[in-house]
Amino acid sequence: MKGCTIVEHGTVQDPAAAGLTTENAKDRLAREGPNAVAVQKRASVLRQLAASVSSPLLGILLVAAAASAALGQKVDAAIIVTILALSTGLDFVQSYRSARAVERLRAQVAPTATVLRDGRWVELPRSELVPGDVIRLSAGDLVPADARLLSVTSST
Protein backbone atom coordinates (compact mmCIF):
# COMPACT_ATOMS: atom_id res chain seq x y z
CA MET A 1 0.00 0.00 0.00
CA LYS A 2 1.59 3.26 -1.05
CA GLY A 3 1.20 6.51 0.80
CA CYS A 4 0.74 5.38 4.40
CA THR A 5 2.68 7.28 7.03
CA ILE A 6 4.41 5.73 10.01
CA VAL A 7 4.82 7.37 13.37
CA GLU A 8 6.94 5.30 15.71
CA HIS A 9 6.41 5.75 19.44
CA GLY A 10 4.89 9.06 20.14
CA THR A 11 2.51 11.61 18.81
CA VAL A 12 2.15 13.23 15.46
CA GLN A 13 3.72 16.66 15.44
CA ASP A 14 2.96 17.58 11.84
CA PRO A 15 -0.53 19.13 11.66
CA ALA A 16 -0.82 17.93 8.05
CA ALA A 17 -0.47 14.39 9.34
CA ALA A 18 -3.46 14.45 11.70
CA GLY A 19 -4.88 11.28 10.18
CA LEU A 20 -7.88 10.63 8.00
CA THR A 21 -11.53 10.84 8.83
CA THR A 22 -13.48 7.61 8.83
CA GLU A 23 -15.51 8.78 5.83
CA ASN A 24 -12.40 9.72 3.87
CA ALA A 25 -10.84 6.34 4.69
CA LYS A 26 -13.98 4.52 3.50
CA ASP A 27 -13.85 6.39 0.19
CA ARG A 28 -10.19 5.54 -0.28
CA LEU A 29 -10.77 1.90 0.66
CA ALA A 30 -13.53 1.66 -1.95
CA ARG A 31 -11.31 3.30 -4.57
CA GLU A 32 -7.98 1.57 -3.76
CA GLY A 33 -9.18 -1.79 -2.43
CA PRO A 34 -8.05 -3.59 0.71
CA ASN A 35 -4.45 -3.58 1.96
CA ALA A 36 -4.00 -7.32 1.48
CA VAL A 37 -1.79 -9.70 -0.39
CA ALA A 38 -3.66 -11.65 -3.03
CA VAL A 39 -4.23 -15.16 -1.73
CA GLN A 40 -3.73 -17.93 -4.21
CA LYS A 41 -6.58 -20.34 -4.64
CA ARG A 42 -6.01 -23.75 -3.15
CA ALA A 43 -5.38 -26.47 -5.69
CA SER A 44 -8.30 -28.78 -6.31
CA VAL A 45 -8.36 -32.23 -4.75
CA LEU A 46 -7.58 -33.79 -8.14
CA ARG A 47 -4.53 -31.57 -8.62
CA GLN A 48 -3.27 -32.39 -5.15
CA LEU A 49 -3.73 -36.08 -5.85
CA ALA A 50 -1.94 -35.72 -9.21
CA ALA A 51 0.96 -33.98 -7.44
CA SER A 52 1.18 -36.85 -4.96
CA VAL A 53 1.23 -39.43 -7.79
CA SER A 54 3.65 -37.59 -10.09
CA SER A 55 6.79 -38.37 -8.07
CA PRO A 56 9.69 -39.78 -10.13
CA LEU A 57 10.48 -42.23 -7.33
CA LEU A 58 6.93 -43.54 -7.59
CA GLY A 59 7.47 -44.24 -11.29
CA ILE A 60 10.75 -46.07 -10.63
CA LEU A 61 9.13 -48.23 -7.98
CA LEU A 62 6.18 -49.01 -10.27
CA VAL A 63 8.68 -50.16 -12.92
CA ALA A 64 10.35 -52.33 -10.27
CA ALA A 65 6.96 -53.82 -9.32
CA ALA A 66 6.21 -54.53 -13.00
CA ALA A 67 9.63 -56.15 -13.43
CA SER A 68 9.07 -58.29 -10.33
CA ALA A 69 5.67 -59.38 -11.64
CA ALA A 70 7.15 -60.16 -15.09
CA LEU A 71 9.84 -62.32 -13.46
CA GLY A 72 7.22 -64.30 -11.59
CA GLN A 73 7.75 -62.70 -8.17
CA LYS A 74 4.15 -61.75 -7.67
CA VAL A 75 4.42 -61.43 -3.87
CA ASP A 76 7.27 -58.91 -4.18
CA ALA A 77 5.33 -56.95 -6.80
CA ALA A 78 2.23 -56.91 -4.58
CA ILE A 79 4.28 -55.69 -1.59
CA ILE A 80 5.82 -52.86 -3.64
CA VAL A 81 2.43 -51.77 -5.03
CA THR A 82 0.81 -51.93 -1.58
CA ILE A 83 3.55 -49.83 0.00
CA LEU A 84 3.34 -47.32 -2.87
CA ALA A 85 -0.43 -47.03 -2.51
CA LEU A 86 -0.21 -46.51 1.24
CA SER A 87 2.62 -44.01 0.90
CA THR A 88 0.82 -42.01 -1.80
CA GLY A 89 -2.42 -42.05 0.17
CA LEU A 90 -0.75 -40.84 3.35
CA ASP A 91 1.13 -38.12 1.44
CA PHE A 92 -2.11 -36.90 -0.13
CA VAL A 93 -4.03 -36.91 3.17
CA GLN A 94 -1.26 -35.05 5.01
CA SER A 95 -0.91 -32.43 2.25
CA TYR A 96 -4.67 -31.90 2.10
CA ARG A 97 -5.00 -31.57 5.88
CA SER A 98 -2.05 -29.18 6.17
CA ALA A 99 -3.46 -26.94 3.43
CA ARG A 100 -6.80 -26.80 5.22
CA ALA A 101 -5.08 -26.08 8.55
CA VAL A 102 -3.18 -23.17 7.00
CA GLU A 103 -6.42 -21.74 5.63
CA ARG A 104 -8.11 -21.99 9.03
CA LEU A 105 -5.16 -20.34 10.77
CA ARG A 106 -5.05 -17.54 8.21
CA ALA A 107 -8.75 -16.92 8.77
CA GLN A 108 -8.33 -16.80 12.56
CA VAL A 109 -5.30 -14.53 12.65
CA ALA A 110 -6.39 -10.99 11.94
CA PRO A 111 -3.33 -8.73 12.15
CA THR A 112 -4.11 -5.20 13.26
CA ALA A 113 -2.42 -1.82 13.08
CA THR A 114 -2.69 1.29 15.24
CA VAL A 115 -4.08 4.02 12.99
CA LEU A 116 -4.87 7.69 13.56
CA ARG A 117 -8.51 8.11 12.53
CA ASP A 118 -10.72 11.05 13.38
CA GLY A 119 -7.93 12.49 15.56
CA ARG A 120 -7.56 9.42 17.82
CA TRP A 121 -5.53 6.20 17.75
CA VAL A 122 -7.59 3.09 16.98
CA GLU A 123 -6.79 -0.57 16.28
CA LEU A 124 -7.96 -1.63 12.83
CA PRO A 125 -7.45 -4.71 10.70
CA ARG A 126 -4.46 -4.15 8.42
CA SER A 127 -6.65 -4.78 5.41
CA GLU A 128 -8.47 -1.51 6.16
CA LEU A 129 -5.35 0.68 5.84
CA VAL A 130 -5.50 3.16 2.98
CA PRO A 131 -3.06 5.61 1.38
CA GLY A 132 -2.69 8.64 3.65
CA ASP A 133 -3.22 6.77 6.91
CA VAL A 134 -0.96 7.66 9.80
CA ILE A 135 0.12 4.50 11.60
CA ARG A 136 2.05 4.03 14.84
CA LEU A 137 4.69 1.36 15.37
CA SER A 138 6.18 0.07 18.58
CA ALA A 139 9.18 -2.19 19.09
CA GLY A 140 8.49 -5.59 17.56
CA ASP A 141 5.59 -4.48 15.35
CA LEU A 142 5.50 -5.57 11.75
CA VAL A 143 5.21 -2.74 9.25
CA PRO A 144 1.65 -3.17 7.93
CA ALA A 145 2.04 -1.27 4.65
CA ASP A 146 4.38 0.76 2.46
CA ALA A 147 4.96 4.01 4.28
CA ARG A 148 7.19 6.98 4.96
CA LEU A 149 8.48 7.94 8.38
CA LEU A 150 7.22 11.17 9.92
CA SER A 151 9.14 10.92 13.16
CA VAL A 152 11.20 8.38 15.04
CA THR A 153 11.93 8.28 18.75
CA SER A 154 14.78 6.11 19.98
CA SER A 155 14.72 4.82 23.53
CA THR A 156 18.39 3.71 23.62
Secondary structure in CASP SS format (residue, H / E / C, confidence):
PFRMAT SS
TARGET T0000
AUTHOR 0000-0000-0000
METHOD secondary structure of the structure
MODEL  1
M C 1.00
K C 1.00
G C 1.00
C E 1.00
T E 1.00
I E 1.00
V E 1.00
E E 1.00
H C 1.00
G C 1.00
T C 1.00
V C 1.00
Q C 1.00
D C 1.00
P H 1.00
A H 1.00
A H 1.00
A C 1.00
G C 1.00
L E 1.00
T C 1.00
T H 1.00
E H 1.00
N H 1.00
A H 1.00
K H 1.00
D H 1.00
R H 1.00
L H 1.00
A H 1.00
R H 1.00
E H 1.00
G C 1.00
P C 1.00
N C 1.00
A C 1.00
V C 1.00
A C 1.00
V C 1.00
Q C 1.00
K C 1.00
R C 1.00
A C 1.00
S C 1.00
V H 1.00
L H 1.00
R H 1.00
Q H 1.00
L H 1.00
A H 1.00
A H 1.00
S H 1.00
V H 1.00
S C 1.00
S C 1.00
P H 1.00
L H 1.00
L H 1.00
G H 1.00
I H 1.00
L H 1.00
L H 1.00
V H 1.00
A H 1.00
A H 1.00
A H 1.00
A H 1.00
S H 1.00
A H 1.00
A H 1.00
L C 1.00
G C 1.00
Q C 1.00
K H 1.00
V H 1.00
D H 1.00
A H 1.00
A H 1.00
I H 1.00
I H 1.00
V H 1.00
T H 1.00
I H 1.00
L H 1.00
A H 1.00
L H 1.00
S H 1.00
T H 1.00
G H 1.00
L H 1.00
D H 1.00
F H 1.00
V H 1.00
Q H 1.00
S H 1.00
Y H 1.00
R H 1.00
S H 1.00
A H 1.00
R H 1.00
A H 1.00
V H 1.00
E H 1.00
R H 1.00
L H 1.00
R H 1.00
A H 1.00
Q H 1.00
V C 1.00
A C 1.00
P C 1.00
T E 1.00
A E 1.00
T E 1.00
V E 1.00
L E 1.00
R E 1.00
D C 1.00
G C 1.00
R E 1.00
W E 1.00
V E 1.00
E E 1.00
L E 1.00
P E 1.00
R H 1.00
S H 1.00
E H 1.00
L C 1.00
V C 1.00
P C 1.00
G C 1.00
D C 1.00
V E 1.00
I E 1.00
R E 1.00
L E 1.00
S C 1.00
A C 1.00
G C 1.00
D C 1.00
L C 1.00
V C 1.00
P C 1.00
A C 1.00
D C 1.00
A E 1.00
R E 1.00
L E 1.00
L E 1.00
S E 1.00
V E 1.00
T C 1.00
S C 1.00
S C 1.00
T C 1.00
END
